[in-house]
Amino acid sequence: MIAPEPAPEPTIVSVTPPRRAALPIVVDSPHSGTRYPADFDAALQGLALRQAEDTWVHELYASAPEHGATLIAAEFPRAYIDPNRSLHDIDEELLSQPWPGVVSPSRKTELGAGLVWRLMAGQPLYRRSLSVEEVQRRIDTCWRPYHAALQDALDAAAQWPQRWHLNVHSMPDNSRSRLGLPDAPLADVVLGDLDGTTADETTVALIEDSLRHSGYSVARNDPFKGVEIIRASGQPARGWHALQIEVRRPLYMDEQLQKHAGFDRLQRALDEMLQALALHVRSRLAG
Ligand SMILES: [Zn+2]
């Protein structure tokens, strides 16, 4: 008797390799996943739950492989587990038992948005506690495969003398109040390089100039500086450049998370930025 074929595993991470001569550029979109797992069992539903998503961001950068880059995107939603957080960023208030590993909550965890979120815009995300086993399963089925795919791409890029990593996101207009910061204007695009430490000035200035030239306002590290994911991958002294890029959500979608006319314009601007970056990378590698 022939054993039945196992059901195909759902895609956890999509990896799009370069469509032309490969360059050491990796673009990763950790928060644009929209496939909600059946065992999520959250108290919030629909748009209230989906506001954690950086919806469509992987599509904004869809041309990256045409410029020689590898594009990585999470398929699972950030509200389920956040690949942009460290494994130690545990919120024990959410758990029914003590965590068996290292617990080192960040400021984001105090705001309810650690590795597994407890709060969504101030509201409890669950009507229950989560078991340790449940959180560990999310780590094993989502967080680890995402980081393995990203690390593979970064390792492949590290075979060149230098490499570039863009960690890409989108931000709501109320980002400052969500971060507990005083009200102030939010730029269209925020480039985060952990206060000038994760990429060389030439790379940051090139991206900034390209987006300004397309008509967008650009700020650096205000209010988003970037997190661990670029601290590890961005070591300019070794020729490793990493940046977090946040774009304002209202530039490309409405409050129902539907794309509007601004989507194409922003996608074109990001395409031009990627083209400028690829040109810079080629000249660096040639020189
Ligand atoms: Zn994000």
Residues whose N, C-alpha, C, O or C-beta is under 5 A from the ligand:
A	BS01	ZN	H31 D54 H169 S170
